[in-house]
Amino acid sequence: MERVEVSREVEAIQIPAGSKTNIEKGTEVYITQSLGGTFTVQAPAYGGLFRIAGKDADALGKKPEDAALARTGAASDLEAMVWEQLKTCFDPEIPVNIVDLGLVYGMELKPQGDGSHKVEVKMTLTAQGCGMGASIAFDARQKLMGLPGVSEADVDLVWDPPWNPQMISPEGRERLGLD
């Protein structure tokens, strides 16, 4: 864990509730994880864990990861960009992205009348009682909304089929030391 003092007021998402709050300038926080372009911080003064977007990395004294992807507009390219964005989403407790964990069951692009697309994602969690669901879904939606050509994004939690460890990709299994 790295201790930092927030250099400016910054928007944060409470984990696991998913509610927004602002952490004030000068607040002491501890960076517990920085994966997928976001930061998970423990903020004792606010009573818990919070996720801070990569675009606000400067508030933590960090450089934002360059999440800019090629801006082409073709649906096939947009599909690839969506999958790449989903791979930047992590459960704050597991160092493997939600795609490689096997949590994303499906993704569909729906053209809108204005040339943009609606992204619909169906995903699950490692357990129905996992309290991180709202936070992970919010993070995924926010990242998808940042893509060029995306006008709407829905991330729905589903429970069928139930997740099991066999759904983890070979890359995820390697990262977790399962193989």
C-alpha positions, 0 to 999 in steps of 0.5 A, a space after each residue: 500500500 502506498 500512502 498519498 495525500 489527495 492534491 485536489 478534490 476528486 470524485 470517487 466511487 464507494 466500494 462495494 456500494 457503487 455510490 459517488 462521493 467526493 474526497 476532499 483535497 488534503 485527505 490521506 488515502 492508501 492506494 491498494 490497487 492500480 489495475 485497468 486504469 483505475 485506482 482502488 484507495 482506502 480512505 480512513 477518513 471516509 470509512 472504506 474503499 473507493 475507486 478513482 478513475 484513471 482520468 483523475 490520477 493526478 489527484 493521487 500524484 500519478 499519471 493517467 494511463 493512456 486509455 485512448 484507443 484508435 478512433 475509427 467508427 467501424 462496428 468491427 473496430 468498435 467491438 474490439 475496442 469494447 472488449 479491450 475496455 472490458 479487459 481494463 475492468 477488475 474486481 478490486 480484490 482479484 488481479 485479473 480482469 473481468 474478461 479473463 476471469 470469465 465473468 463477461 458472458 456476452 456483449 452486443 452492439 446495437 446501432 442507434 439512429 444517429 450513427 452511434 451504438 448502444 453497448 449491452 453487456 451481460 456479466 456475472 460475479 464469482 458468487 451471487 453474494 459478492 458485494 462488488 457487483 455494483 462497483 464492477 458494473 459501474 466501472 465497466 459502464 463508465 469505461 464503455 461510455 468513454 469510447 468514441 461511437 458509444 452513446 449508451 451502455 448497459 451492464 447487466 448482472 446475470 446468474 445463469 449459468 453460474 460462474 465456476 473457475 473453469 471459465 477463467 481464461 488460460 491468461 487468467 489462470 496463469 496470472 492466478 497461479 492456477 496452472 
